[in-house]
Amino acid sequence: MMKSRIEYVWVHVTDDAAFPGRDGAGALVYKDRMWLIGGWNPRDKVTNPIHSNCNNEVWSSSDGKAWNRVKPNTHLDNTFDPASDWEARHTAGYVVFQDKMWIVGGDPLLGHYQFDVWNSEDGKTWRWVNPGDPVPWGPRVLHYTVAFKGRIWVMGGQTLPQFAAEEERFYADIWNTTDGIHWNKVESKGPSWSHRGMIGGSVVLNDRIWLLGGGVYQTPSMTNYQSLGEVWSTPDGSHWECHTKSTPWSPRVYHDTGAFDGKLWIMEGAAQASPAARPKNSNDVWCSSDGVEWHEVPDTPWSPRHAASLFVFQDALWMIAGNHMGRDVWKLVRKR
């Protein structure tokens, strides 16, 4: 284990952001603001009254301290019309693409899989992109979603029969689209990664898509999570390079990833000390310039968590919320 050669410091922005606590919320930077989209909190029955414990509200901020609720939760009961607004969800696919914010797919907590794609130019009004044309890569959840080279990419993921009835499946396939309606399956050429998902955020660095860690959520036939400590990247979605299968950070799922200051970043998540161990919330922070040599940023001041929301915004790396259900906001900056 090595400490980061460049010194960074965490700045505590607030413990009392206006939004209710949540995990699995979308985290996008768009029009000079951070946007927090949807999320899950079983304790908050005011915001999340439906049985999925999720919402479809949208919050935004230009400084991390003052948050504005741009869109309220409209999915409050069984009178909700899914043709007019997106269903409550968390851990979906979220990207900025063609100067819009996009939501791609969803989760199974309403008892069904969400095959829809939505976009918005203001966070308040959302357009259903593919009515009548469900995505061809469903049913799946916990997929990895990236905007790269003029396309939206969806990879990996799985079904969760214990939440929504469907054959148990684990995916290692790759799809992309230029419009959210017409999808192309991309064939791997040469070595590639095994089935996985549960990776928060997305990473594009040095004109490549990067896949950091990930794994599989437990299912009726698999009683524990499966976590990986691998690093893969690709310049085109077809040709993949494995940079390492043995990272100094523990294999993990529900972690967050991003590209900041010319480096790959991975932090927090449900880390697994061994294949038989139950995942444990973490608060470690790691960075790398090449995916092989990793450096730990020491002295993380925020509490362990998983499924937080990570933003790269205003020359800082922002860590917000997570499954501890706090309303804290932090940012990592270079030490001056």
VEXDREN-2710 file (C-alpha; in Angstrom, 1 decimal):
% VEXDREN-2710
k/r/px/py/pz
1/MET/0.0/0.0/0.0
2/MET/1.3/3.4/-1.0
3/LYS/0.2/6.9/-0.1
4/SER/-0.7/9.3/-2.8
5/ARG/2.4/11.1/-4.1
6/ILE/0.3/14.2/-4.6
7/GLU/-1.4/15.5/-1.5
8/TYR/-5.1/16.0/-1.4
9/VAL/-7.4/17.2/1.3
10/TRP/-11.0/16.7/2.1
11/VAL/-13.2/19.8/2.7
12/HIS/-16.3/19.4/4.7
13/VAL/-19.1/21.3/3.0
14/THR/-22.1/20.5/5.1
15/ASP/-23.8/17.8/7.2
16/ASP/-27.2/19.2/6.6
17/ALA/-27.9/19.3/2.9
18/ALA/-31.6/20.0/2.1
19/PHE/-32.3/16.7/0.3
20/PRO/-33.3/13.7/2.5
21/GLY/-30.7/10.9/2.9
22/ARG/-30.5/8.3/0.1
23/ASP/-28.3/5.8/-1.7
24/GLY/-28.0/4.8/-5.3
25/ALA/-29.0/8.3/-6.5
26/GLY/-27.9/9.4/-9.9
27/ALA/-25.0/11.9/-9.9
28/LEU/-24.5/14.1/-12.9
29/VAL/-22.7/17.4/-13.6
30/TYR/-24.7/19.4/-16.1
31/LYS/-24.9/23.2/-16.9
32/ASP/-22.5/24.1/-14.2
33/ARG/-24.5/22.3/-11.4
34/MET/-24.4/19.0/-9.6
35/TRP/-27.6/17.0/-10.0
36/LEU/-28.9/14.3/-7.6
37/ILE/-31.5/12.0/-9.2
38/GLY/-33.8/9.6/-7.5
39/GLY/-32.5/7.3/-4.8
40/TRP/-33.5/4.8/-2.0
41/ASN/-34.2/5.3/1.7
42/PRO/-36.4/2.8/3.6
43/ARG/-36.5/5.1/6.6
44/ASP/-38.0/8.1/4.8
45/LYS/-41.7/7.3/4.3
46/VAL/-42.5/11.0/3.6
47/THR/-40.4/11.2/0.4
48/ASN/-40.6/7.5/-0.4
49/PRO/-44.1/6.3/0.5
50/ILE/-44.3/3.5/-2.1
51/HIS/-43.1/0.0/-1.2
52/SER/-39.9/0.3/-3.3
53/ASN/-38.6/2.9/-0.8
54/CYS/-37.4/4.9/-3.8
55/ASN/-38.4/8.3/-5.3
56/ASN/-38.1/10.2/-8.6
57/GLU/-37.2/13.6/-7.4
58/VAL/-34.3/15.8/-8.6
59/TRP/-32.1/18.1/-6.7
60/SER/-29.3/20.4/-7.9
61/SER/-26.6/22.7/-6.5
62/SER/-23.9/25.0/-7.8
63/ASP/-21.8/24.9/-4.6
64/GLY/-22.7/21.7/-2.7
65/LYS/-24.1/23.6/0.2
66/ALA/-27.3/25.1/-1.1
67/TRP/-29.5/22.5/-2.8
68/ASN/-32.7/23.2/-4.8
69/ARG/-35.4/20.6/-5.4
70/VAL/-36.0/21.0/-9.1
71/LYS/-38.5/18.2/-9.4
72/PRO/-40.6/16.7/-6.5
73/ASN/-41.3/13.1/-6.1
74/THR/-44.4/12.4/-8.2
75/HIS/-44.4/8.6/-7.7
76/LEU/-46.4/8.5/-4.4
77/ASP/-49.0/5.8/-4.9
78/ASN/-50.6/3.4/-7.4
79/THR/-52.3/6.2/-9.3
80/PHE/-48.9/7.2/-10.8
81/ASP/-48.8/7.2/-14.6
82/PRO/-45.5/5.8/-15.8
83/ALA/-46.1/7.2/-19.3
84/SER/-45.9/10.8/-18.0
85/ASP/-42.9/10.5/-15.7
86/TRP/-40.2/8.0/-14.8
87/GLU/-40.9/5.5/-12.1
88/ALA/-39.1/5.8/-8.7
89/ARG/-35.7/4.0/-8.8
90/HIS/-32.1/3.9/-7.7
91/THR/-28.8/2.4/-9.1
92/ALA/-30.0/3.0/-12.6
93/GLY/-27.8/4.2/-15.5
94/TYR/-27.2/8.0/-15.5
95/VAL/-25.2/9.9/-18.1
96/VAL/-24.9/13.4/-19.7
97/PHE/-25.2/12.9/-23.5
98/GLN/-26.1/15.2/-26.4
99/ASP/-26.4/18.1/-23.9
100/LYS/-29.1/16.3/-21.9
101/MET/-29.3/14.3/-18.7
102/TRP/-30.3/10.7/-19.3
103/ILE/-31.7/7.9/-17.1
104/VAL/-31.2/4.4/-18.6
105/GLY/-33.1/1.5/-17.2
106/GLY/-33.7/1.1/-13.5
107/ASP/-34.1/-1.3/-10.6
108/PRO/-36.5/-4.2/-9.7
109/LEU/-37.9/-2.9/-6.5
110/LEU/-41.4/-2.2/-7.8
111/GLY/-41.6/-5.9/-8.7
112/HIS/-40.8/-5.5/-12.4
113/TYR/-37.8/-4.5/-14.5
114/GLN/-37.7/-1.0/-15.9
115/PHE/-37.0/-1.0/-19.7
116/ASP/-37.3/2.7/-20.2
117/VAL/-34.9/5.5/-21.2
118/TRP/-35.6/9.2/-20.3
119/ASN/-33.8/12.5/-20.9
120/SER/-34.1/16.1/-19.7
121/GLU/-32.7/19.5/-20.5
122/ASP/-33.7/21.1/-17.2
123/GLY/-34.1/18.3/-14.6
124/LYS/-37.8/19.2/-14.2
125/THR/-39.4/18.0/-17.4
126/TRP/-38.4/14.5/-18.6
127/ARG/-39.1/12.9/-22.0
128/TRP/-39.7/9.2/-22.4
129/VAL/-37.3/8.4/-25.3
130/ASN/-38.4/4.9/-26.1
131/PRO/-42.1/4.4/-25.6
132/GLY/-43.2/1.2/-27.2
133/ASP/-39.6/0.2/-27.8
134/PRO/-38.2/-1.5/-24.7
135/VAL/-34.5/-1.8/-24.6
136/PRO/-33.3/-5.0/-26.2
137/TRP/-30.8/-5.7/-23.4
138/GLY/-33.4/-6.2/-20.7
139/PRO/-34.3/-7.5/-18.2
140/ARG/-31.3/-6.3/-16.2
141/VAL/-30.3/-4.1/-13.3
142/LEU/-27.0/-2.9/-11.7
143/HIS/-25.5/-2.3/-15.1
144/TYR/-22.6/0.0/-15.8
145/THR/-23.5/3.0/-18.0
146/VAL/-21.0/5.4/-19.7
147/ALA/-21.2/8.1/-22.3
148/PHE/-18.2/7.6/-24.7
149/LYS/-17.4/8.6/-28.3
150/GLY/-20.8/9.8/-29.3
151/ARG/-22.7/6.9/-27.8
152/ILE/-24.3/5.7/-24.6
153/TRP/-22.9/2.3/-23.5
154/VAL/-24.5/-0.2/-21.2
155/MET/-22.5/-3.2/-19.9
156/GLY/-22.9/-6.0/-17.5
157/GLY/-25.5/-6.3/-14.8
158/GLN/-27.9/-9.1/-13.8
159/THR/-31.4/-10.1/-13.0
160/LEU/-32.7/-10.3/-9.4
161/PRO/-35.4/-12.9/-9.3
162/GLN/-36.1/-12.4/-5.6
163/PHE/-37.3/-8.9/-6.4
164/ALA/-38.8/-9.3/-9.9
165/ALA/-39.6/-12.6/-11.4
166/GLU/-37.3/-13.5/-14.2
167/GLU/-34.8/-16.2/-15.1
168/GLU/-31.5/-15.8/-13.1
169/ARG/-29.0/-14.2/-15.5
170/PHE/-25.6/-12.6/-15.1
171/TYR/-24.4/-10.4/-17.9
172/ALA/-21.0/-9.6/-19.5
173/ASP/-22.3/-8.2/-22.7
174/ILE/-21.9/-4.7/-24.2
175/TRP/-24.5/-2.5/-25.9
176/ASN/-24.4/1.0/-27.3
177/THR/-26.8/3.6/-28.8
178/THR/-26.7/7.0/-30.4
179/ASP/-30.4/7.8/-29.6
180/GLY/-31.6/5.6/-26.7
181/ILE/-33.9/3.7/-29.1
182/HIS/-31.8/1.8/-31.4
183/TRP/-29.2/-0.4/-29.6
184/ASN/-26.2/-2.3/-31.1
185/LYS/-24.6/-5.3/-29.4
186/VAL/-20.8/-4.9/-29.4
187/GLU/-18.8/-8.1/-29.7
188/SER/-15.6/-8.5/-27.7
189/LYS/-12.5/-9.4/-29.7
190/GLY/-10.0/-11.2/-27.5
191/PRO/-9.9/-11.4/-23.7
192/SER/-12.6/-9.6/-21.8
193/TRP/-14.1/-9.3/-18.4
194/SER/-16.4/-11.8/-16.7
195/HIS/-20.0/-10.9/-15.7
196/ARG/-20.3/-8.1/-13.2
197/GLY/-22.1/-4.9/-12.3
198/MET/-22.7/-2.8/-9.1
199/ILE/-20.2/-0.1/-10.1
200/GLY/-21.2/3.5/-9.3
201/GLY/-20.3/6.4/-11.5
202/SER/-18.4/6.0/-14.7
203/VAL/-14.8/6.5/-15.8
204/VAL/-13.5/7.7/-19.1
205/LEU/-9.8/8.6/-19.1
206/ASN/-7.1/8.8/-21.8
207/ASP/-9.8/8.1/-24.5
208/ARG/-10.7/4.8/-22.9
209/ILE/-13.6/3.4/-20.9
210/TRP/-12.4/1.9/-17.5
211/LEU/-14.0/-0.8/-15.5
212/LEU/-12.9/-0.8/-11.8
213/GLY/-14.0/-3.6/-9.5
214/GLY/-17.6/-4.7/-9.4
215/GLY/-19.3/-8.0/-8.9
216/VAL/-22.6/-9.8/-8.5
217/TYR/-25.5/-9.2/-6.1
218/GLN/-26.7/-12.2/-4.2
219/THR/-29.5/-14.3/-5.7
220/PRO/-31.6/-17.3/-4.7
221/SER/-28.9/-19.6/-6.0
222/MET/-26.0/-17.6/-4.7
223/THR/-26.1/-16.7/-1.0
224/ASN/-23.3/-14.1/-0.9
225/TYR/-22.0/-11.3/-3.0
226/GLN/-19.2/-11.9/-5.5
227/SER/-16.7/-9.0/-5.6
228/LEU/-13.7/-8.4/-7.9
229/GLY/-10.6/-6.4/-7.6
230/GLU/-9.8/-6.1/-11.3
231/VAL/-9.1/-3.2/-13.6
232/TRP/-10.0/-3.3/-17.3
233/SER/-10.1/-0.7/-20.1
234/THR/-11.0/-0.4/-23.8
235/PRO/-10.6/2.2/-26.5
236/ASP/-13.6/0.9/-28.5
237/GLY/-15.8/-1.5/-26.5
238/SER/-14.5/-4.5/-28.4
239/HIS/-10.8/-4.8/-27.5
240/TRP/-10.2/-5.0/-23.7
241/GLU/-7.0/-4.9/-21.7
242/CYS/-6.7/-6.2/-18.2
243/HIS/-4.4/-3.9/-16.3
244/THR/-4.4/-6.0/-13.1
245/LYS/-6.4/-8.7/-11.4
246/SER/-4.9/-8.0/-8.0
247/THR/-5.3/-4.4/-6.7
248/PRO/-4.2/-3.1/-3.3
249/TRP/-7.8/-2.1/-2.7
250/SER/-10.2/-4.8/-1.6
251/PRO/-12.6/-6.3/-4.1
252/ARG/-15.9/-4.4/-3.8
253/VAL/-19.3/-3.6/-5.1
254/TYR/-21.5/-0.5/-4.7
255/HIS/-18.4/1.6/-4.8
256/ASP/-18.0/4.9/-6.7
257/THR/-15.6/5.6/-9.5
258/GLY/-14.5/8.6/-11.5
259/ALA/-11.8/10.4/-13.4
260/PHE/-10.3/13.5/-11.7
261/ASP/-7.0/15.3/-11.9
262/GLY/-5.8/13.0/-14.7
263/LYS/-6.3/9.9/-12.6
264/LEU/-8.6/7.0/-12.0
265/TRP/-10.4/7.1/-8.6
266/ILE/-12.2/4.5/-6.6
267/MET/-13.7/4.9/-3.1
268/GLU/-15.9/3.5/-0.5
269/GLY/-18.3/0.7/-1.3
270/ALA/-19.1/-2.7/0.2
271/ALA/-15.6/-4.3/0.4
272/GLN/-15.1/-8.0/0.7
273/ALA/-12.1/-9.3/2.6
274/SER/-12.5/-12.8/1.2
275/PRO/-14.9/-14.6/-1.1
276/ALA/-16.7/-16.1/1.9
277/ALA/-16.9/-12.8/3.9
278/ARG/-19.9/-10.6/4.1
279/PRO/-19.2/-7.2/2.4
280/LYS/-18.4/-4.4/4.8
281/ASN/-18.9/-0.7/4.3
282/SER/-15.6/1.1/3.6
283/ASN/-14.3/4.7/3.4
284/ASP/-10.9/4.2/1.7
285/VAL/-9.9/6.3/-1.3
286/TRP/-7.5/5.3/-4.0
287/CYS/-6.2/6.8/-7.2
288/SER/-4.0/5.7/-10.2
289/SER/-2.6/7.1/-13.3
290/ASP/-2.4/3.8/-15.2
291/GLY/-4.7/1.3/-13.5
292/VAL/-1.8/-0.8/-12.2
293/GLU/0.0/1.3/-9.6
294/TRP/-2.5/2.5/-7.0
295/HIS/-2.0/5.1/-4.2
296/GLU/-4.2/5.5/-1.2
297/VAL/-5.3/8.9/0.0
298/PRO/-5.1/8.7/3.8
299/ASP/-7.2/10.0/6.6
300/THR/-10.6/9.9/5.1
301/PRO/-12.8/12.0/7.4
302/TRP/-16.2/10.8/6.3
303/SER/-18.0/7.7/7.6
304/PRO/-17.9/4.3/5.8
305/ARG/-20.7/3.8/3.3
306/HIS/-21.7/2.3/0.0
307/ALA/-23.8/3.4/-3.0
308/ALA/-22.9/7.1/-2.5
309/SER/-23.0/9.7/-5.2
310/LEU/-19.7/10.9/-6.7
311/PHE/-19.3/14.1/-8.8
312/VAL/-16.3/15.7/-10.6
313/PHE/-17.1/19.4/-10.3
314/GLN/-15.2/22.7/-10.0
315/ASP/-11.8/21.1/-9.8
316/ALA/-12.8/18.8/-7.0
317/LEU/-14.1/15.3/-6.4
318/TRP/-17.3/15.4/-4.4
319/MET/-18.6/12.6/-2.1
320/ILE/-22.3/12.9/-1.2
321/ALA/-24.8/10.8/0.7
322/GLY/-24.8/7.0/0.6
323/ASN/-26.4/4.1/2.5
324/HIS/-25.6/5.6/5.9
325/MET/-28.5/7.8/5.0
326/GLY/-26.7/11.0/6.0
327/ARG/-27.0/14.3/4.2
328/ASP/-23.3/15.1/4.2
329/VAL/-21.3/16.7/1.4
330/TRP/-17.5/16.6/1.1
331/LYS/-15.1/17.5/-1.6
332/LEU/-11.5/16.4/-2.3
333/VAL/-9.1/19.1/-3.6
334/ARG/-5.4/19.3/-4.2
335/LYS/-3.6/20.6/-1.1
336/ARG/-2.3/24.1/-1.9
END
